[in-house]
Amino acid sequence: MQITINKMILAAAVFLAASFAFTGCSRLQPNSLPVVKLSIWWSDEKDRDLLEQTIDSFQKRYADEAVFEITISRENVSTSKETVLTNPQSAADIYMFADDQFEALRQAGALLEITENTEQIIIDNGGPNNGACRAAMYDNKLYAYPLTAGNGYFLYYNSAYFTSEDVTSLDRILDISAQNGKKTAIDYSSGWYIYSFFKGSGLEIGLSRDGRSNYCNWNATDTPYKGIDVANAMLAVAAHDGFINCDDQGFLEGIENGNIIAGINGAWNSESIKEMWGENFAAAKLPCYTLAGDSVQMCSFSGYKLLGINPHSENSTWAMKLAECLSDETMQIKRFETTGECPSNVNAASSESVQSSPALAALSEQSKYAYVQRVTDAFWHPAYVFGITIAGGNPDDQDLQTLLDNTVNEITAQPD
């Protein structure tokens, strides 16, 4: 489906009056504005009306500078990379994509560096160290416009058992759960979640510059917090009577049967959890956990939707102006009200409408401690094996340093 918006601005009467006023009897010339053609690939259908309204407002704003022909087409955000890289010259001037596609698109030269109002865009999205900007930047240069910050995780809790102060500490959460014969859930089988312990300690994993392999120092022995410190902390959590290791389905089932009263999980389950807990539904950023005797903030992976500009665009300056308009504070608030997606813009995320959602308010607060997921597939299986080993209490009594070394060796292995 394709919709073309073409509004001609005819100013003959104004031009005629101005000509007589300022040029006397000089010969009249027709008013001629440049025609700017722009194409957009947009993923979401449910905010199509909002998209068109924003484009209409943009055209009116710049009506005295150009005549716009703007084409909107549907392109799923999950397949943008493949579609763009198949034929970059034919890709849209502006296209939406998921942040885990960023590096492949950048390396392929399919993302134009953003040079229009760059500093303000970075400020509006929380600064260069905030998750949304980290998702859109490389070597301190901006290559995309942050649009949403909804694919992340945080703490859900039942406020009948916990106060807002209780949930700042994982130890306290586990203790209260155990005292009530209940459980707190964390999925130790997923590298996505166990990352929170390692990143909180300052240990790292990410995509190497070759784009084909991972770097990882989860087995470090010369850092302020060692890999073995994290492993021991995770073992202590796993051994607690208030802990349960379970995946998404198990988490929801545990809430439904009343066994689980808190847990770390993603925004996509918020409506289901809210329905089950009712007025006791609450959420917060991830808590601090005890690491080598210290209290350390748990971090998280987070996912974002971004708008990229095609370097092959014949009207790249106008494309940047329009993309900024499509991702600004006002647009993000309206998109939240239409789609429920968490804004990346910090003012939009702080708005009354967003803050009225406990889950999205927690996600916004967690964004200060959230990092983009930049890993190859080699990460997931070793992380799974490590996680379930720890969740089971290290049943074979493996040497933890050896376990970490083996895990990191597999994570960082060069592809064939």
C-alpha positions, 0 to 999 in steps of 0.5 A: 500500500502506498499513499502519496501526499502532494500539496501544491502551494499556489501564491499567485495572488500574494505574488501579484500584490507584492509585485505591484507594491514593490516592483511597480511596472516590472514584468511579473514572473511566476512563483517557482518553488523547488519540488522536493520528493521524499519517500518513507518506510514506516513499520506501524499501521496503527499510527498511520493517521498520526504520521500523515497529520505530522507530514501535513504539518511539516509541509505547511511549516515549510510551504514557502520553501518547497513543494513536497511530494512525500510517499509512505510505504509499509516496511516491517521494522524487523526486515528493514536491514535486509530490504535496504541492503538488497538495493540501497540506492532504491531504499526510502529516503527515511526508514524505520529499523530496529537498533540491532540492525544498526551496525550492519547498516552503518558498516554497509554505508546505508546510514547517513551521518545526521548533521542537522541539529545534531546536538539538540537531538542528542540532548533531547534523547538523554545525552550521549551516554543514554541508551537511546543515543548509544543505539544511534551513535558510533564514534561520537557521531549520530547516524539515526534518530531515536524514536522509541525505547520500548524493548527492555526489562525492569522489575515487576512487583505486587505492591501488596507485599512490597513498598517502593523502598523495598524494591530498590534491593534484590536482597530485600525483595528475596527476603520478603518473598521467602517470608511470605512463602512466595518467589521472585523470578529471574530467567537465568537461562537467558543471556539477555537477563543474566547480562544484568549482573555482569554489566552491573559489575562493570564487566563487558560483552559486545560486538567486535569491530570486525562485526563477526565476533564478540568480545567478552571479559566476564571471566576477568581476574584483574578488574575491580569486580572479578567474574568469579565475584559475579558468579558467586553473587548469582549463586547466592541469589539462586540458593535463596528460598525466595528465588525461582528461575523461570522463562516468560511463560513460567513467570506469567503462570506463577503470577496467575497461581499466586506463587510469584510476587516479583520478577524481572521481565519485559514491557511486552507482558505488562498488560497481562500482569496488570490484569492479574495483579489489578490495583496491586500492579507496580513496576520499578527499575532493576534493583541493586544486588550484593556483589563482593559485599557492595550494593551494585545497580543491576543494568539491562539490555534495551531495544530501540526503534530508530529512523535512518536517512539513506545516504543516496537520498537526493534531498538528504537535508530535507529528509533530516528535517522531516525525520527530526519532525517525525521523532520529536517530543510531540510526535513521540507523546502522540505515538505513545498515546496511539501505540503504547510504545515508550518514547526515547525523548526524555521530555516525552518519557517524563510526560504525565501520560507516559508516567501514568503507566507504571511499566513505561515509567519503570522502563524510562527510569531503567534507561539510565542503566540500559545498554544496546544489545550488540552481540552475535549468535555465538553469545546465546548458547554459552550464556544459557549453559552458564545460566542454568548451571548457576541456577541449579547451584552448580550441581557438578561443583565445577571450578567457577573460574574454569566455568567462566573461562569456558563460557567466554571462550565459546562466546568470543570464538571466531566464526568459521 
